[in-house]
């Protein structure tokens, strides 16, 4: 009995270690004097790789990050499907950071993954973003302003386009306008005395460009945190510009559930299933 228990314990420890992050990167090492930004890399088995990277941006109102259920647990699910997953701990207001620091963080992350594609076994043209809540806003921002170099002040000039191959936004913050804004996210991102022009610039539904990457959207009608109208209006804006997109609206689910394959949260399982199908059928053909 003891030997059997030991074998079972060893099996589960081995299985757990097989889906742990292989490396932790410091994207700003040698560039910013101080930085808490980290990027965890989860690599798929070589014989199971889709040569596609997904950079995951947890939410947290631009104040903190729900890095477990909206980061690491999501990465562990994606790596089993053959995706190279990267969890980005970007800058937040909890540590005194506001716009544009987090925008610099995501551009730096995309730059690193694309320019080191051969190291990661990733096609540089197959690097997408998956963001939750405020991280969804950051993903959408990158899909809109990928060719505005926020890295230039550090002397960085990407050798490859930073355009994501796709953008996924899960119960996202989209607008900075008073009517549907998530006030806490706007305050943490822009501060209390921001210029109205900046508010307009970062209202993603007002700035959809005709050459944006495909977008995957999901929201719940009973979301008590971020008004689902953010997602609905963004879908309409994408439709008007004829941007390929997939929009999922669920009646129930709430907010902040991310994904945990060991949890029976129904909406979490549904969006993940639909997201993987969308990638298979519409993005990675």
C-alpha positions in Angstrom: 0.0 0.0 0.0 2.8 2.4 0.9 4.6 1.7 -2.4 1.4 2.3 -4.3 0.8 5.6 -2.6 4.3 6.6 -3.3 4.0 5.8 -7.0 0.7 7.8 -7.2 2.3 10.7 -5.4 5.4 10.6 -7.7 3.1 10.4 -10.8 1.2 13.5 -9.8 4.3 15.5 -8.9 5.9 14.5 -12.3 2.7 15.5 -14.1 2.6 18.8 -12.3 6.2 19.6 -13.0 5.7 18.9 -16.7 3.4 21.9 -17.1 5.3 24.3 -14.9 7.0 27.3 -16.5 10.4 26.4 -17.9 11.9 29.9 -17.7 11.2 33.2 -16.0 12.4 36.3 -18.0 13.0 39.9 -16.8 12.1 41.8 -20.0 13.6 45.1 -18.7 16.9 43.7 -17.4 19.7 46.2 -18.2 17.2 48.7 -19.6 15.0 50.0 -16.7 16.9 50.6 -13.5 14.1 48.9 -11.5 11.3 46.7 -12.7 8.9 44.1 -11.3 8.0 43.0 -14.8 8.4 39.3 -15.3 7.4 36.9 -18.0 6.9 33.1 -17.4 7.4 30.8 -20.3 5.5 27.5 -20.7 6.8 25.4 -23.6 4.7 22.6 -25.2 6.2 19.2 -26.0 8.3 19.5 -29.2 6.2 16.9 -31.0 3.0 18.7 -30.1 4.0 22.3 -30.8 1.8 24.5 -33.0 4.6 27.0 -33.4 2.2 29.6 -32.0 2.8 31.8 -28.9 0.0 33.3 -26.7 1.0 36.1 -24.3 -1.4 36.1 -21.4 -2.3 39.4 -19.7 -4.1 38.9 -16.3 -6.6 41.5 -15.1 -6.9 43.5 -11.9 -8.2 47.0 -12.7 -4.6 48.1 -13.7 -4.1 48.0 -9.9 -3.0 44.4 -9.3 -3.0 41.2 -11.2 -5.0 38.0 -10.8 -2.0 36.1 -12.0 -3.1 32.6 -11.0 -6.5 32.0 -12.5 -6.1 34.6 -15.3 -2.4 33.7 -15.9 -0.7 30.5 -14.9 -3.7 28.3 -14.9 -4.6 29.5 -18.4 -1.0 28.9 -19.5 -1.1 25.4 -18.3 -4.2 24.7 -20.2 -2.9 26.2 -23.4 0.5 24.5 -23.3 -1.3 21.1 -23.3 -2.9 22.1 -26.6 0.5 22.8 -28.2 0.7 26.5 -27.6 3.8 28.3 -26.2 2.3 30.3 -23.4 3.8 33.4 -21.8 2.3 35.0 -18.6 3.2 38.7 -18.4 3.4 40.4 -15.0 3.1 43.9 -16.2 3.4 47.2 -14.3 0.4 48.3 -12.2 -0.7 51.3 -10.1 -0.2 49.3 -6.9 3.5 49.9 -7.3 3.1 53.5 -8.5 2.9 52.9 -12.3 0.5 54.4 -14.7 0.2 55.1 -18.4 2.2 54.5 -20.5 4.4 52.1 -18.5 2.1 49.0 -19.0 1.9 49.8 -22.7 5.7 49.7 -22.8 5.6 46.4 -21.0 3.4 44.6 -23.6 5.4 46.0 -26.5 8.6 44.8 -24.9 7.1 41.4 -24.3 5.9 41.0 -27.9 9.3 42.2 -29.2 11.1 39.6 -27.1 8.9 36.7 -28.2 9.0 37.6 -31.9 12.7 38.3 -32.1 13.5 35.1 -30.2 11.0 33.0 -32.1 13.6 30.4 -33.1 14.6 29.9 -29.5 11.0 29.4 -28.4 10.0 27.3 -31.5 7.5 30.0 -32.5 6.7 31.5 -35.8 7.1 35.3 -35.4 3.9 35.7 -37.4 2.0 33.6 -35.0 2.2 35.6 -31.7 -1.2 36.5 -30.2 -2.5 38.1 -27.0 -5.1 36.9 -24.5 -6.2 39.4 -21.9 -8.7 39.4 -19.0 -10.6 42.5 -17.8 -8.0 45.3 -17.7 -5.6 42.9 -19.3 -8.2 42.7 -22.1 -8.0 46.4 -22.5 -4.2 46.2 -22.7 -4.5 43.4 -25.4 -6.9 45.5 -27.4 -4.7 48.5 -27.0 -1.8 46.5 -28.5 -4.0 45.4 -31.4 -4.7 49.1 -32.1 -1.4 50.9 -31.4 1.2 48.2 -32.2 3.0 50.5 -34.7 3.4 53.4 -32.3 6.8 52.7 -30.8 6.5 53.3 -27.0 10.0 51.7 -26.7 11.9 54.4 -28.5 12.7 56.4 -25.4 14.7 53.3 -24.3 16.6 53.3 -27.6 14.7 50.1 -28.6 13.6 49.7 -32.2 11.9 46.4 -33.0 13.3 44.6 -36.0 9.9 42.9 -36.6 6.4 44.3 -36.7 4.8 44.1 -33.2 1.3 43.5 -34.7 -0.3 40.5 -32.9 -1.6 37.8 -35.1 -4.8 37.8 -33.0 -6.2 39.5 -29.9 -8.5 37.8 -27.4 -10.3 39.9 -24.8 -12.2 38.1 -21.9 -14.8 40.3 -20.0 -12.7 43.2 -21.1 -12.5 46.9 -20.1 -12.8 48.6 -23.5 -14.0 52.2 -23.0 -12.6 55.1 -21.0 -15.8 57.1 -21.5 -18.0 58.0 -18.6 -21.1 56.2 -19.8 -19.7 52.6 -19.5 -16.2 53.0 -18.1 -14.9 50.9 -15.3 -13.9 53.8 -13.2 -11.3 52.0 -11.1 -9.4 50.8 -14.2 -9.4 54.3 -15.7 -8.2 55.9 -12.5 -5.4 53.4 -12.1 -4.3 53.6 -15.7 -4.6 57.4 -16.3 -4.8 59.0 -12.8 -7.4 61.4 -11.6 -6.3 64.5 -13.7 -5.7 63.0 -17.1 -6.3 64.9 -20.3 -9.5 64.3 -22.1 -7.6 63.5 -25.3 -5.9 60.6 -23.6 -9.3 59.3 -22.5 -10.5 59.4 -26.1 -7.3 57.7 -27.4 -7.7 54.8 -25.0 -11.4 54.2 -25.7 -10.8 51.3 -28.0 -14.3 51.3 -29.5 -13.6 54.7 -30.9 -10.2 53.8 -32.5 -10.7 50.6 -34.4 -8.4 50.6 -37.4 -9.0 48.8 -40.7 -5.9 46.6 -40.5 -6.4 45.3 -37.0 -5.8 41.6 -36.2 -8.8 39.3 -35.7 -10.4 39.7 -32.3 -12.1 37.2 -29.9 -14.5 38.7 -27.4 -16.3 37.3 -24.4 -18.5 38.9 -21.7 -21.3 37.9 -19.3 -24.5 39.9 -19.0 -24.5 39.5 -15.2 -21.0 40.9 -14.9 -21.1 43.1 -11.7 -17.7 44.7 -12.3 -17.2 45.7 -16.0 -20.4 46.7 -17.9 -20.8 44.1 -20.7 -21.7 47.0 -22.9 -18.0 47.5 -23.3 -17.8 44.2 -25.2 -21.0 44.8 -27.1 -20.0 48.2 -28.4 -16.6 47.0 -29.3 -18.1 44.1 -31.3 -20.2 46.7 -33.2 -17.2 48.8 -33.9 -15.3 45.8 -35.3 -18.3 44.9 -37.4 -18.4 48.4 -38.9 -14.7 48.2 -39.9 -15.1 44.7 -41.2 -12.5 43.3 -38.8 -12.8 39.5 -38.4 -14.1 38.8 -34.9 -15.9 36.3 -32.7 -18.3 37.6 -30.0 -19.6 35.5 -27.1 -22.1 36.8 -24.7 -23.2 34.5 -21.9 -26.2 35.2 -19.6 -24.3 34.1 -16.5 -20.7 33.9 -15.3 -20.0 37.2 -13.6 -16.4 38.5 -13.7 -12.9 37.4 -12.9 -13.2 33.7 -13.2 -10.5 33.2 -15.7 -9.9 29.5 -16.3 -9.2 26.6 -14.1 -9.6 23.1 -15.6 -10.2 21.7 -12.1 -13.0 24.1 -11.4 -16.5 23.3 -12.8 -17.3 27.0 -13.6 -19.4 26.4 -16.6 -18.7 29.7 -18.4 -15.0 29.3 -18.1 -15.1 25.9 -19.8 -17.3 27.3 -22.6 -15.2 30.3 -23.5 -12.0 28.2 -23.5 -13.5 25.6 -25.7 -14.8 28.3 -28.1 -11.5 30.1 -28.1 -9.5 27.0 -29.0 -12.0 26.2 -31.8 -11.7 29.8 -33.1 -7.9 29.5 -33.2 -8.1 26.1 -35.1 -10.8 27.1 -37.6 -10.3 30.8 -38.3 -6.8 31.8 -37.2 -4.3 29.0 -37.6 -5.6 27.3 -40.8 
